[in-house]
Amino acid sequence: MSNVGIVIVSHSPLVAEGTADMVRQMVGDEVPLAWCGGNGHGGLGTNVEAIMGAIDKAWSEAGVAILVDLGGAETNSEMAVEMIGEPRSHKIIVCNAPIVEGAVMAATEASGGASLREVVATAHELSPS
Amino acid sequence: MAALNLARLIAAASDTIAANAEELTALDQAIGDGDHGLNMKRGFEAVRAEAEAFSAKPLPDALKAIGTKLVMTVGGASGPLFGTLFLALGKEISAKPDRANLTAAFGKAIEAVAARGKSQIGQKTMLDVLQPVHDALLQGKTALEIADIADAAADATVPMKALRGRASFLGDRSIGHMDAGARSTALLVRTVAHSLGESA
C-alpha cells in the first residue's frame, strides 16, 4: 500500500485497540494500521520491541506516523525508531497530538494519499502550541 | 585504568539491583507507577544471562549489547533511558579507555540520556546523579569518592520537584521523596566504582 501508515501506541492495550477500531470504522482499510499497548508482562506500559513490531506491520514506503499517549509512550517510540535505524527511520515520525483524535485525523489525511509531512502536520494541528 | 572484568561487573550490578529491587519499587510507588524495581531487576537479569557472550566482545560492542538488551527487557520509560546510557557509552568509549576517554564518553552518554528523556539537570531524574558523577570524574576523584558523591546526589533529589516523567503529574507532592531512577543510578555507580576500585 502506498498510503502513509499509522501506528497507535498506548500504555493500555484496550486504549490502543479501541483507537484502532475507531480509525478502521471512520477511515476504512485504505491505510496500513497497527497498534500496541501494555508493558509485555500483562501490565500497563509500553514496550520498544512491540512498537518496532507495530511499525513493521504498518510499514509503508510513504512512511509511518506514530500516535502516542503519555510520556513513556513517546520515549519508547523514539527509541524504537532509532533502533530501526536508517534509512527507514527517516520515514517515521512520532506525532505530538492527542492519541484518538490524532490517529483519526492522521489516517483520514493518509487515506487520501497525503505525504508523511502532510499527515503529521494534520495531527499536529490538534495540539495547542 | 585497571583492566575490567566485565562478566563479574555485570553479575555484581545484577546482584545489586536485585538486592535493592524492593526499595526501588517502594520509592517508585511513592511518586511513580511502582514498577521500577521489578523492571530493572528483569532487565539486569536478562543482561546477566548473556554476560559471558557480552564480555567476550570489545568493550564498545559489549556496552552497546548491554544497552540494547536493557531497552528490550526493562520496559517502562527506564528501558530506553538506561539503555541509551549504555548505547551512547558504547558509541563513544574506546576498547581500552583511559580516564580521559571514559570521562568524555560518559559526558556524551549523559547528553544522550537528557535528549532521550527531553530532560535536564534539576528535574529530579537520573541526570541529577549522572552529572555530579561526571563532574567528579573530571575532578579526578577516586572511585570510592565517586560512589559517595553518587549516593549524596540521589539523596539530593528528595527535596526536588519532579518536572519529568510520571512523578511530574504530582507536582509539589513529588517533593520529599527520592527519585527511583536517581537511586538505581547511584547503586550502579557504586557497583562500578567498587569493581574498578578493587582492581585498581
Interface residues (C-beta under 8 A of the other chain):
Chain A: N39 G40 H41 G43 L44 G45 T46 N47 V48 E49 L70 G71 G72 T75 N76 E78 M79 M83
Chain B: D33 D35 R42 T68 V71 M72 G75 G76 A77 G79 P80 L81 G83 T84 R116 G117 R164 G165 R166
